[in-house]
Amino acid sequence: MAKIIFTNHAKHRLFERKIDAHHAIRIIKSGTLMSNGLGGKIVKRGKIDNGKTLEVVYKQEYNKIVVLTIYPL
């Protein structure tokens, strides 16, 4: 799998929402694809350990994945 990089915005959202980065990585790897389109952004959804559902928005760039934001539903 490509290297996963978190933008400063995404890091801030992880901290602010008390979400571990490994949850976002797991959703990128095995979450449900919700959207694949506008501006090359990909949105995947998945549940984390506490039962909450998260969506991860990211872009595939060459040999890396750039996480743009993470939010709970």
N, C-alpha and C positions, 0 to 999 in steps of 0.2 A: 504494500500500500504506500501511497505517496506520503511525504512528510506533511504533518498537520501543523499549521501556524494559526495562532489566534491574534486578531487585530487588537489594538488597545481598547477599542469599543467593546469587543467580545469579552476581553479580560475583565473589564469594568462590570459588565453585565453578570458574569460568573460570580464575581465578588459580591456585588450588590444583591444578587438573588440567592446567594449561598448555594451555588451549584458547583460540584466538582467537575473539573475538565474531563475526567475519564468518562463521565456520563455523556458528554457531548461527543467524544470520540467514539464511544460505543454506538450512539445513534447514527453517526456518519457511516459507520461500518455496516450496521445491520438494521437501521430504522426503516420505516415505511416512507417511500418517496411520495411527497405531497405535491411538489411542483418542480418542474425542470424547464426553465425558460428565461424569462425576462432578464436581460443583461447577463445571461450566463449563470444566474443565481440558482442554486439547488436548495430545496427545503425538504428536510426529513423530520419525521416525528417518531417519538418513542417514549416508553414509560421508564422511569427511574425507580430506584429501590423503595422510595417512600410512597409509590403509587402515583406520583404526579406525572403528567404528560408534558414533554418538552418538544419544542421545535428548534432545529438548528438550521441556520441559513449560512451557506458557504458557496465558494466559487472554486472550481478546479482550474489551476493555473500551471501549465506545463507539468512539472514533476512535484507539485505541492498542492495542498488543499488549504485555502484561506478561509477561516471561520469569521463571518461578519457579525453575527449576533446569535443569541440564544434566549429563548423566552418560554415561560410556562404557559399552559393553556388553562 
